Amino acid sequence: SPSTKRGYKTVINAIPDRIKEMHIIDVDNITVQRFVNEYSHDHSPKTTKNVYGLIATLIKIYAPNTKLNVQLPQAIKNEPYIPTEEEVKAIMDELKGGKYYIPTALAALGLRKSEICGLQISDLDENNMLTINKALVSNENNELVIKKTTKTVESTRNVYIPEELAEMIRQQGYIYKGFPDCITRNLKRVQKKLGIQEFPLHKMRHFFASYAHNELKLSDAQIMELGGWKSTEVLHTVYRHAMEKEQAKKSVAESMKSLF
């Protein structure tokens, strides 16, 4: 996809010239380890791992006799933040009547930002069903282009949206016009105004999955289909698991409050 090609180009640019100018059979374990150590000072473990992965793959293919045993920086465990129902409602109330209400509402219904920005009015039928089969992404030249497929096969899907939201879209004649990052920047502005924790637009997808599981009692299969997830692994380890842990903490606090 265009965004994947852009990612590879970014990785290649991260490799210093002193390594790119070497013959590949001269790139040994010490050279790569030194680069990883230097690069990891200013980059996350995940980014470092991605850059190292390209180098390691090229060496494996074109210099198979070179054995790498590189120590990568330890991954940082991030507990995913799940916006609360109260936070989402406060944000939507603040956005009502503005140009960012519709895209933010669609995010809370489980759509990715690239999917929202790729939607056209023709993707909404008379039954309030949205057809999601494309995405707006940046190519290797940082130009916004429509990709005729979604992130995964499972991401291509049909979802119903509330009647009120569908009517808003029909009245204005389009779903969203503008740069994708403007939605995120506006969300940040609203969060600051409301005095709530800042989180990116993608966290609305986390909220959707957790709300669908814990409040609506939908099955994993139903949530996966609605949100376009590929496997239950993501659902369990990132979204539902995080919400259940938070609920468990609250339950313990509530049950023990009589002790204090």
N, C-alpha and C positions, 0 to 999 in steps of 0.2 A: 504494500500500500504506500501511498505518498508519504505518510507520516513515518512509516518504518524506514523508508529510504532516507528521510531527513534525519532519523535517529542514527543510522549507520554513518552518515556523513559527519554528524557531530562527534561520534566516537572516533572516527579516523582523524579528525582535526585535533582531538585531545592527545593523540600520540605524538611525542616530540620528534622533531626532524632528525635528531641524532640516532633515533631508532629506525625511523622510516628509511633513512639513507643507508642503513646497514644491509648487507646481504643476509638473507633470512637464515642461512646456516650458521652465521656468526652470532645470531641472537641467542644467548645462552640463559640459563636459569638466573644467574647473578644479575644480568642486565635487566631482565624482566622484573625481578624482585626489587631492584633499586628503583625502577620506574613506579611500581605499585606503591612502595613506601612513600615516595615523593608525592605522587598523585593523591593519595589518600589523606594527605594533610589538609587539603582544601576541598575535598569532595566526599560525599557520603559513601558508606560501604557498598550500597547498591550500585551507585554510578561507577565506582572503582571496579566492582565485579564485572559490570557490563563491558567496560573498556578492556579489562584483562581477558574477558571471554573471546573477544575478537582476535586479539593477539594470539591466544592459546590455540584457537581454531585454525588460524593461518599456519602456525608452526606445525600443528598436527598433520595438516594436509601437505605442506610443501617442504617440511623438514622433519619427517617422522622419526628420525634418529635422535632428535633433540628431546630430552625428557625434562619436563617442567615440574617442579615441586615448590610452587610459590605459596607463601603464607599470605592470605588475604585478610583484610581488617574484619574484625568480628561484626556481624550484622547487629543493628540496633533494633530491639524489640519495641515496636510502636503499638500501643493499645489504641485501636481506632475509635475516634470520638463519634458518638451517635447523637445528632441533634434531638432535643426533646420535642414532644408534640407542642408544648407551650411556646418554644422558641420558633418553630416553623409557623405556627399560627400568628405569632406576633409579627414575623417577617412578612407574611402574606397580607396581613392587615395594613401594614405600612406601605406595601407596594401597590395595593389596589388602586386601579385607575391609571397607573403608569405603564410605560412601554416595557418594563421588565417583569410585570406581573405574570404574563403568560409563559415566558420561558422558564421562570423560576417555579411556577406551578407544575409545569411539565417535568422539571427535575425532581420535584417532590413525588411525582407519579412514577419515578424510576427511570426516566430517560437520561441518557448521557448528553453532555453539552454538545458534542459533535452531531448527535442525532437530532437534537432540537434545532440547531442552526441549519441543518440540511433539509428540514421539513418545508413543504410547500402547501399552499391552501388546498391543492388538489389531493393531498394525502389524507384529508379529512372528509369522510363520507356523510350522508344524511342521517346515519345512525350513530353519529358521534364516535366513529371508530377511526383511529389514526393508523395508517400504514407506515411502518418504519423500515425502510429498505435502502437507505443511503446515509451519508454523513459528510459534514463539512470539515475538512482537515487541512493542515498546512503541508505543502510538499517540500522537497529538498531545497527549494529556493525561497522558502517561507511565504509562498503565495497560497491563498485560500482557494481550494478546489473542492468540487463535489466528487466524492468517491461513491460509485454506484453500488457499493456493497457496504454492509455494516462491519463492526469490529470482528464479529464471529458469525458463523452460520446461524447460531441460535439467536443472535441479536436482531435478525430480520424477523419481524413479528407484527401483529396487529393488537392494538390496545384500545379499550374504550376510555373516554375521558368524560368528566361530568358535563351535564347539559349546559350549565352556566358558563363553563370554560369554553365549550364548543361555540356557544353563541357569541362570546367575546371575540373569538377568532374570526367568525363569519362577518361580524360587524366591521372589524378593522380590515378584513380582506387579506390578511397574511398572518403568519405565525410569529416570525421575528425577522427584523431587518437591522443589521448592524454587526459589529465585530463580536466574536464569541467572548473575548476577554472582557468586554464591557459589562456583560451580565455578572461576571465574577466580581469586577471592581465595584459595581453598584451594590451587590450583596454585602461586600465588605463595608461599604459606606453605611448601609442600613444597620448592620450589626453593631457598628460603632455608635450610631445614633441611639439604638435601643439599649446599649450597654450589655449585650450578650456576647458570649464567647465567639470569636471569629472562627469560621470554618469555610472551606472552599465549596463551590457549588456541587461538586461530586458527592459531598457528604449527604446531600439530599437523597441520593440513591441508597445510601446506608440507612437513612431514616425510613425510606420506603420499605426496604426489605425487613427491617426490624418491626415496623408497624404492622406490616402484612402478616408477619408470623405471630407476634405477641398479642395484637389487638384484634385482627381479623381472623386469626387462627387458620390461615391458608396453609396448604401443604407445601413442602419444598418444591415439588414439581410445578405447582401453580405459580409460586413466586419466581422460579427460574424462567418460566415461560413469559410471565408479565414483564420481567426486567431484562430478559435476554441474556441470562447467565449461562455459561457453558457447563458448569458442574456444581454439585452441592458442596464441593470442597471450599470454594470461595464463600458460599453462603454460610457455611458452618464456622469457618475459621476467622472470617473478617466481620461479617454483619451480625448474624444471629447470636454467635457466641459472645460477642462484646456486649450486646444488650442483656443477655441472660446473666452475665457476670455482674453487670451493673444492678440488675434487679435483685440478684442474690445478696449483694452488699446492702441494699436498702432493706431487704427483708430481715437480715440479721440485726440491723440497727433498730428497726421497728420492734422486733420481738424482744430485744434486750432493754428497751427504754425504761421499762418498769423497775429495772435494777438501780436506776440513778435518780 
